[in-house]
Amino acid sequence: MGRGDLVYVVYWERGCGEDADPKAVFPRMRECLGWLDYEDDRFVRVIFDRVVSASAQAGLAESVAVCRAIPRKDIVDIQQLGVKPKPLGA
């Protein structure tokens, strides 16, 4: 897989509860679909929402995105999808 590839990731999200009964807090399985932005032996970063083109009119000097960093040890499955989206800003 390479940067910019469209990926599908199934992973464990660690449980966290605030003002909750601790017995009701468990890890849960989640899924994420987006562009692979970064990967190494520790984690992957997937962008799942992004500004297509930054502009001064929109008040953005550079592209911004919504992303998730997922530790490799929490990944259950990761698949590269057979789609090559258009590069950002093209």
Secondary structure, DSSP 8 states (H G I E B T S, - for coil): --TT-EEEEEEEE----SSS-GGG---EEEEEEEEEEEE-SSEEEEEEEE-SS--TTTT-SS--EEEEEEEGGGEEEEEE-S-----TT-
